[in-house]
Each structure stands twice: as structure tokens, then as C-alpha cells.
Amino acid sequence: MSEPSTSSEFLPSDGTSNEANPDRPQKLIEWLLAGFGLILTLIFVTVLLEPKGQAILAVVCFGLFLLANRRRGRGTTVFLAVLSVLTSFRYMFWRVTDTLTIELSIESFLGLLLIIAECYAVTILVLGYIQNIWPLNRKPVPLPADVDAWPAVDVFVPTYNESLSIVRTTVLACTMMDWPSSRLRVYILDDGNRDEFRRFADQVGVGYITRTDNKHAKAGNLNNAMRHTDAEYIAVFDCDHIPTRAFLQVTMGWMVRDKRLALLQTPHHFYSPDPFQRNLTAGTRVPPEGNMFYGLVQDGNDFWNASFFCGSCAVLRRSALDEIGGFAVETVTEDAHTMLKLHRKGWESAYLKLPLAAGLATERLALHIGQRARWARGMIQILRVDNPVLGRGLTWAQRICYLQAGGHFLFAIPRIIFLLSPLAFLLLGQNIVSASPLAITAYALPHIALSVAVNSRMQRNWRHSFWSEIYETVLAMFLVRTTLVTLVNPRRGKFNVTAKGGLLEKGYFDLGAVYPNLVLAALLIAGIARGVVSLIVVDNDLVTFQALLLNSIWATFSLLIVMAALAVGRERRQTRALARVRASIHAELRLPDGEVLSGTTRDLSETGADLQCALPRTVPNGCPLEVRFHLGGEELVVPAQVLRSYQDVIKIMWAPRSIEDEMRIVQVVFGRADAWANWSNFKTDRPMVSLWRVLVSIRGLFRLPEGAKSTAGRGLSVKSGGGATVQTFVASEASAGEMEMKS
């Protein structure tokens, strides 16, 4: 093959050869293609069509989605996300340029509110696509083969007013983590300064740290503990988050390997049902609310080096915390704000999508609302006092991830606007979108359909379609004041501890937690009724008929979401003090006479277990026995007694005689490395099936428990697992505008 020519005809105008700049033609082609793509994008977004032409384009776009959606792979997902974004931008361009009228009228004002809400929704949609488009799926890395090279770890278990029965289990599990005992130091951080906790710490041989005040709540508690400890790494567990034995061995490999890593976060998995799972008919068939964040969002953040610290189930590097002055105290979400400060200093974060600890979910809707109100206040505070878009130290991708996280909690006002907008026409006669119903359908439907379909593809089994609307509707009316007050005065508000662990002897309808949505439902029913009557009775022209039909359909969908949100307020009985964990583990039951029975557990709890077991004879109630488990090559023997037996099932109750017996129980129930391996065991989302489950959940609203009664305006007394009485109240915080939980 001949040598390439170097004659002047191949020299670029600056006199340098192509051989010296081999990438220049390629870059030129890339720039030309990018420019061409930008031109096509602008044409697609800005060239408006008549309703029939737009309808044809909408069909083409959705047909393209259906064809591409048959292919797997991230590249296809990126393409479909771009298609969704372009369709949404086209819709918004049409809304702003062709339907918006600016004049001094109620109609114009209401129309402006709707278009602002739509701009917010599209912005959050685009930011979410960017954030979640390429989950990293990080895998664990091994620790050094020389165990003597493993570093020291301080384990912090902060507590304030939780019962010892809850904290006890977590502390015992922490002491059993597989790590050299000389380099594992567990501390109870007791902001309640309670003698029983001090005695328990002495009994099990862990550290006990307290202080004379509760300044800065949890963040202050953690910072105080840092002043009394010195290990290179800090693991933090909320007092109800119970780690598996493998937690440190799985997580610490990355911390040792990457010296710029300030955080390794793992999921917050909950072994007890949240209010949506407990109270909704279809609640157990859809992923829990938190799965979306811990299954997809955090994994997407990890790709951009933007994983957040979530306050628990994480390992942090002490030197990184020292550089920023400890845990952040300026907001009530000290966890995310701490990581924001670390990212600004150039520290990196990592996320392992492996549930290595499990905790208690909020058990009552009122408590859930209070917890989410604190989260909303904290994230909005971050936007106001340390805005991630501004300032130095963050990459553009990190800014997007933090902006999306904080901006998401501004959803309350837009959500209410979307729910109530059809009533502007149905009840007030105000046409807030200046366009024909056909045009609205032709432009809005592809925007909505593609955003639902693409999100369904991305979220898979982490979040099912339409359930985000239910979650947001439950919270929206309560968060309006929180949002407005925090935007105006971000320094207001305080950290509130979410009460967990309790019994509920009788089901009831928590009117105090859902009354705003009752008002919304009444308004929507009135609007739909008027729309239907007008469609049937009044002799309307074609355009008015279409407008009535479109707004009635819109209001009906809003009503379905509101009614599903109301159904969450139907609190079901909870007669078990401790949640049961489904698990299939082989066990041997040794009876007092020496006979050994072989069985398999069906479920486990801290108090006992159900086992499938071939019973050759009747085992009397109260009969003592020993249960032997073989886990990880280790035999664990736990004393127990028979509660009852029938057919091939035997129910037993643990009968621990010592701390060591308690530790074995914790290890069997919570400490197994694969204890929570099935946390994502939900079917992949199918939007129409998901919509049907929303409808099924609404049916539960009309099947109230026997003896149900309203508890509006008064406290609900429940017994905690430790026997203490806890009073939970729902109140509107006049000074800060959030649901406050007082105990």
C-alpha cells in the first residue's frame, strides 16, 4: 500500500497536515451532525400544525415508540426519552405561543397558573430523564485479603425518644456485623439521656454517648459523637434500621479502594408495610413508595457521582466530614445537605443497590405525612440557603441531580392545579386554554402518553404508573403551606422524629389526615355532575359539547386519583406488635424427649416463627423445644416453646434466656446476608394494569372496618412494642405550616 500523499492539495488552510490532526475531520462531521440535529429539533418543536395534522403526527410518534419499545437496551431508552422530551417541548411551545392570553381577567389568571404548573411538570420530567437515564449498577469490590489491613469503623445509632425495644434490636445486630472486633466500635447516641439505655449499653458492651442539650437534633447528635470518637470511618444507622452481618464487608471495599470516596450509601429497605401497602386493597401488589428512589434514582445519581447521603445505612469517611465541619446543621435534611457540601469540596459518593439493612416504615398515614413534610421543608431549604445550581464545586450533572431532588418537593401547588383545573370550565365557565378541544387533545395526548410510557419503561418494577399521582395527592394540600413558608423564610422549622412501632386494636378512618382531599373530591363530583347534566340536557354547539366532554373526562381522572388518596386514610387494624418477615429457612426442632422434627420457616419475627413441618403426633401447646438453624456454616440454637400446632404447621414463640439468645434471634430474623434479596420482587409495570389496580384500591374506600369511626381532632392512643403508650396527634403547625408529630 502506498504512503499517503503530503502534497499541498491535502493541506488545510492553516498549513498543518491532516496527519497531525487526525480527529479534525471527525469533529467537523460531529459538529455538522449536531447542527443538523438541532435544526430538525427546532423544526419539530416550533412548526405548528392544524389539529388534524397534529393528530396524524401524534399517531406517528406513538407508533414510533411502539416499534422502538420492542427493543431492549439503554440506547433505545435514550432515544425514547428524547422522543418524549421533544413531544413535550412541542406541546409547551404550542401552549405558550398559541393558547396563552394575557389580560386582566379571572380566565387569563387561571390559564396562567395552569401553564406555569405545566412548565414545572415538563422541567421535572426532563431533569428526571437525565438523572435516571443510565443507572450505574455498581457492584461490591473485595476488601484486602489481609484482615489486619481492614480499618476501624465507628457505628453510630442515634436515638431520641424511641423505645428501647426498637433500639435494642439494631444495636445487637450492629455488634454482630462481620468485622474484626478490635476495629468495630458501636455507640448508642442517646439524645434522650435515659438511664435504661445507659444500662443496656453497659450490658452488651457498646459505647454510650449523650449530651446536655438537643441542639441541631440528629445532626448535632452525630457531630457530638464525632468529638468523642476517632475511627477512620463512620457507619450510621437509624435506630430502627437493622443491618445484616455482611453490611461492612460488602460496603467497605469501595471505601478502602477509592480514597476520594466520602460516602457509600445503601438502600433504606422496610420490612414492615407503609400506609399505602397496609391500607390500599392493591397496596401489596405494587412497589413501596421508597423503591423508586432507592431502586432507580440513587442508582442514576451514582452514574453522575451525585448519590445522596440518606441519613442511615451508609458509611462515611471521617476526614471528609472534618473538612466540611461535620454533618450539616443548616437544614432539617442534614443528610442530603451534608453530601451537597462534600460534593462541593470535590469528594465523591457511591451507591450500592443492595439492601443490607431493614427498618420500620411509617405505620400511620398521619405520621407518613409528617415525615414527608419534613423532607419537603429540608429540600426546599437547601434550594434556598445553599442552592445547588449556584456556587462552586459541582459538575453540571450534579447540579441537575440536586435540582431535580429539591425541585420535586415543590409539587404540591402544581398537583392541586392539575386536579382542579377542569373545574374552571365545569363550575365557573372559564375557558382557561384558548384552543379547540380537538387541538388540545391532539397536542396534549402524545405529551402525556409518551411521558407515561417512557417512565414506565425506565421505572420497570421500581414504580408503577399513576401511583406517583396518588402519593403526591395524599400530601399535596398539607405541603402547600410548608412550601410557601419555606420559600419565603427557609430558616423556620425544626427536625421532628417519626414515631414507629405500635398496635392498632380497631380500624378507623383518619379524617384528620385526608379531610383536604374530601373537599377536593366534593368539588370534583360537583363539577362532573354539572358537566354530565350539561352534556345530556343542554343543547350545546359542537365546540362547547367537546369542551364539556374533555373537561368531564379530565375531572373524572382527577377524582379517581383523589379517591385512591382517600382510601389510604382507612387505617386497618394492627394487632401484631412486630412485623413478620417472610422467609424460607430450613430448621430442626428438638423436643424435650430428644425427638427431632425437620421443618421450613414460612415467616419469622422477633417474637416467634411459623414453620411448615411434618408432625408425626400432636405437640402440646407450651411445650419447650430448641430450634436449630444452619446459616453460613454456623449452627444457631434458639430456645422456644410451642404456641399451637395443626396439620403440618407449627407456631412457636422464642424463649430467650440471655443476651446471647437474643443475638441469635436477631441474626436469624434480620442478620442473614440474603434477608432482603427479594426487595424488588414486583412485576414490571404495565400502565393499564396499574390503572386497574388504582381502581381496585378505590373499592376499599367503601369497605370500612366494623366499628370504624372518625378520629378527627383527637389523638389516637396505641401501644408500642415495648408496652409504652404513645399519643400521636395530627395538627397544623401555625408557625411553620406542616403536619407536626408530637409524642
Secondary structure, DSSP 8 states (H G I E B T S, - for coil): ------SGGG--TTS--TTT-TTHHHHHHHHHHHHHHHHHHHHHHH----HHHHHHHHHHHHHHHHHHTTS-SHHHHHHHHHHHHHHHHHHHHHIIIII---SSSHHHHHHHHHHHHHHHHHHHHHHHHHHHSS----------S-GGG---EEEEEEESS--HHHHHHHHHHHHTSSS-GGGEEEEEEETT--HHHHHHHHHHT-EEE--S--TTHHHHHHHHHHHT---SEEEE--TT-EE-TTHHHHHHHHHHH-TTEEEEE---EESS--HHHHHSTTGGGS--TTHHIIIIIHHHHHHTT-----SSSEEEEHHHHHHTTSS--SSS-HHHHHHHHHHHTT-EEEE-----EEE----SHHHHHHHHHHHHHHHHHHHHHS-TTSSSS--HHHHHHHHHHHHHTT-HHHHHHHHHTHHHHHTT----S-S-HHHHHHHHHHHHHHHHHHHHHHHTTSS-TTHHHHHHHHHHHHHHHHHHHHHH-TT------------BSS-EE-HHHHHHHHHHHHHHHHHHHHHHHHHHHS---HHHHHHHHHHHHHHHHHHHHHHHHHHTTEE--B--SS--EE---EEEEE-TTS-EEEEEEEEE-SSEEEEEE--SS---TT-EEEEEEEETTEEEEEEEEEEEEETTEEEEEE---SHHHHHHHHHHHT--TTTTTTTT------HHHHHHHHHHHHHGGG---TT--B-TTS-EEEE-TTS-EEEE--EE-TTT-SEE---
